[in-house]
Amino acid sequence: MLLNLMLMMNDQLQYKIAVKMMQKHETLQQYSTMDVCYMLFKNLQISDNTFSGLRLTKLGNTLLKSEYDNYKFPVAEGIHKKLLLRLHEKMRWPYFLEKKTLILYSEDDAMWLKLVSNDIEKFANSLD
């Protein structure tokens, strides 16, 4: 059972990112990999042997920006909870969202968002 859980965790994107950030930043090595996952991902949830939630914390965004290509978009005021839930459920790559900015870490996601004229609601509804 424990071995299956460990193998499952090793396959999760959030876990892989946490391991990589721990290798790059010595200050993170004092924490467990799971603690680092929670430090990097704001909406991380674990259930039924799967991870969900790729929304980055400020720390997560700061660390990933120095390692990966990212694409910044302006955000209209008033992101509603339904949209946040849609992003939580459907995003496959990390993203950072704050009041006036969305940062995507996937070139494909950035392209789709540009195709819908930077309309985050249309973008989120197209995620399937």
N, C-alpha and C positions, 0 to 999 in steps of 0.2 A: 504494500500500500504506500509506504513512504517513498520507495524507489519510484513508483509510478508518478507520485506527486512531483518529485524532483525532476523526472524526465519531462513531465508536462510543463513545468515552469521554465525549463531550459529552452523550450520551443516558442515561448511567448515573446513577442516583439518588445514589450515593456521590460521584461527581464533581461533580454539581450542588450537593450540600450543601457540599462542600469549597470550591467557588468562592464560594458565598454567605458562608461563614464567613470566607474570605479578604477579601472585600469589607467585612465588618463589623469585622474585627480586624486592625489594621495589623501586629501582631507576626507574623501568619501569612504575610504577603506576602513575607517573605524566603525562603520555601520554595517548591518547585515544587508544583503542584496535586496531583500524585501523592503527594509526600511528605506533604502535608496529609491526603490520603485515608488513608494509613497511620497518621497521628497520630490521626485521628478514629475509625477502625474497627478494632477489635481482631482480627477474623477475616477481613479483606479478602483475597480471592483473585481473581486475574485469569487466565482461561484461555479459549481459544477465542473471543477477542474479547468476553467477557462478564465482568462483575464479579459476585461473590457475597460475602456476608458483610455483615450490617448490625448486628452487635453493636458497640456503642460502647465506646470507651475511657473512662476517667474524664474526660479532657480533652474528648472528644467529647460526653459527657453534660453536662458543665458548660456548654459552649458552646450546645448545642441547647436546654437547659432555659430559657435566657434568650430564645430565639427562638420556640419552639414549645410548644403545649399538650402536657402529658405526664401519664401516669397511673401512679401508684405502687402496687405490690402487694407484700405480704409473700411471702417464699419459704421453704418448709420446707427444712431442712437436707438435704443429700444429693442435689443435682442430679447426675445421672449423665451420662456421656459420650454415651450414645445420645440423651438428651433435648437435649443441646447440639448434636449433629449435626442433629437434626430441626429445631431452631430455625434453625440456619445454613442449611439447605436450603430451608425453607418461608417464613420471615418475609419480608414485602414492604416493611416499614417499619422504621426504626431502633428499636433497643431497647437497654437497658442492664441488665446482669445482674451482680449481685455476691452475696455469700454469703446475705444475708437480704432482698434487694430486687430486684424486677424493675420497670423503668420502661419503659412502652410509649409510643411517639409516634404511635400510631394510635388514634383513638377507636373504630373498628370492632374492632380487636384487644382493646382494653380491655373493650368490651361483651361479646365472646365469652368472655373470661377470667372476667368476672363471672357469665355464664350457666352456667359449669361450676364455680361456687363457688370461684373462685380456684385451681383445681387446674391447675397448669402442665402436668402430664403430659397430662391430658385436652385442655387447650387445644392443646398441640403436636400431639397426634394428630388434632385436628380441622382442622389447617391443610392444605388441599389446593386 
